[in-house]
Every structure is written in C-alpha cells, then in structure tokens.
C-alpha cells in the first residue's frame, strides 16, 4: 500500500476543489490549477478533505495513487501559498535587472541575455545578484528556474555562473605550478 497515497489532503479555507470527468480543478484566490488523473485511482472530496484511493491492487495503481495524491497536494499548496525558487548569480561583472516583463542578465558574454516572463510565473530581482521565481504551479516554477540556471552553469574553478541559493557549490583546486615532489 502506498504510504503517501493513503494520506488525506485537507482543504484550507478559501480553496475550492471540483472533480469532474477524471479532472481535478483547484481554485483559490485568482489562481486555478487543473490535473487529469488515471482511471486506476478514484479521487473524492469528503468532509473538507480529498481522498485518493486505488481501484485495484496492481503495482501500477499503487504508484499512481501516491503520484496523484502528491500532485493534488501541490496544487492545493500552490493556490494557497505558492512556490518560490531563489537563484544567485555569481561572477565579476555579472548583474541582473528587470525591464518590464523581461529579465536582462549580463553574464560575462558579449551581449546581455534576455529571459521573458512566462504566464503564471513572476520573476523578481531583489538585488543585482538574486532572482526569485514565484508561482502557483510547482512544476512550472522548477522548470523556469532550471532554464535560467542553464543559461550560465557554474564554472568549477572560480564559481562563476548561476546556481540555486541553497545549492552547495564545490570548487576544484587549480593548478599548483612549480611544486616539487
């Protein structure tokens, strides 16, 4: 039995959940998220909680019960509080600025790199070296943060590049010229 899948999801105040034709719709504030689910599981709302149950005892149903329970839980958390990822830009002359809905980054290249905001995601620049990616959809927040991070991966000798704020950056030792054995 799936340990995650059998846990109930409590519905907080201000959040509404609708289930229709194997699609779960979660609304909260001005945000609406939808998720289709497999026929191997049943999703129902009882007493202000969401229950995900499986229809049979196959291994596939067991895995999908946990998967859809967690996806629905992330939707409820997303419309209530939202998700955020923080990125740090590190390097000599590297800086970030926001112009309208564009993120303009000077990353040591011959030209500035521009990144357009996606619908449902907000990009914030609290200072010259920090980017905050915020949104209700956890998957989309992670995907956009990964795309921004991939624009300039960490250089292993000096640590220049873009990385998650909580990521541990391990630097390689440089050459040790003139050492005698």
Steps between C-alpha positions, in 0.01 A plus 500: 500500500626847415596687818472839332190415298283406797553832682200736478546855367331768710338783309584840656255789519468695177585202280237313298545158338287363216524149355341432162582250221833385649621861535566673833465880502635697797406868532629749751520877485543582132690180414356183344698179450376181331634145492366199313540167680511135402206261505704280740416735789189669637507854638221620727430788739364406844470721809733776372771246406605342172547123493683315223425126489609235254258281312705177508814359665740511208844654531409767243192607697706518818754731336234720339315540830807661657577703188155657461464558874824700500412691182162601647666595830747723311207666321327576833822642648569696180166682486515574873864605556687456171849371435829682456856424394791731562800522265832673560718647225868501588784644296704810427277746312198267507179684578126462457228757436131487417357710218123461481434129463855422386792388710819653358819324610863598445676166538849566367395451139541750216129581520235519772276194530125565516247263655126562451254443787262205449128521577435389858859567610640823640870582496629739766843658541549614862866592435755484215593137565176327607205372297174382660274275293147490646178330395216267596606207279792320667604321181509822297694690770767228503515484121546877457764509776687216329487680163642818653770300679595327173574837333834516683597183690747522788864517393683247723819696571375845601130435565374744237150436370140457616408261780218439746547703818494188721723298261845406624761596241817288515803660336785303347856580603701689240837404361786497743785624278858472610440238768776250552435151624 
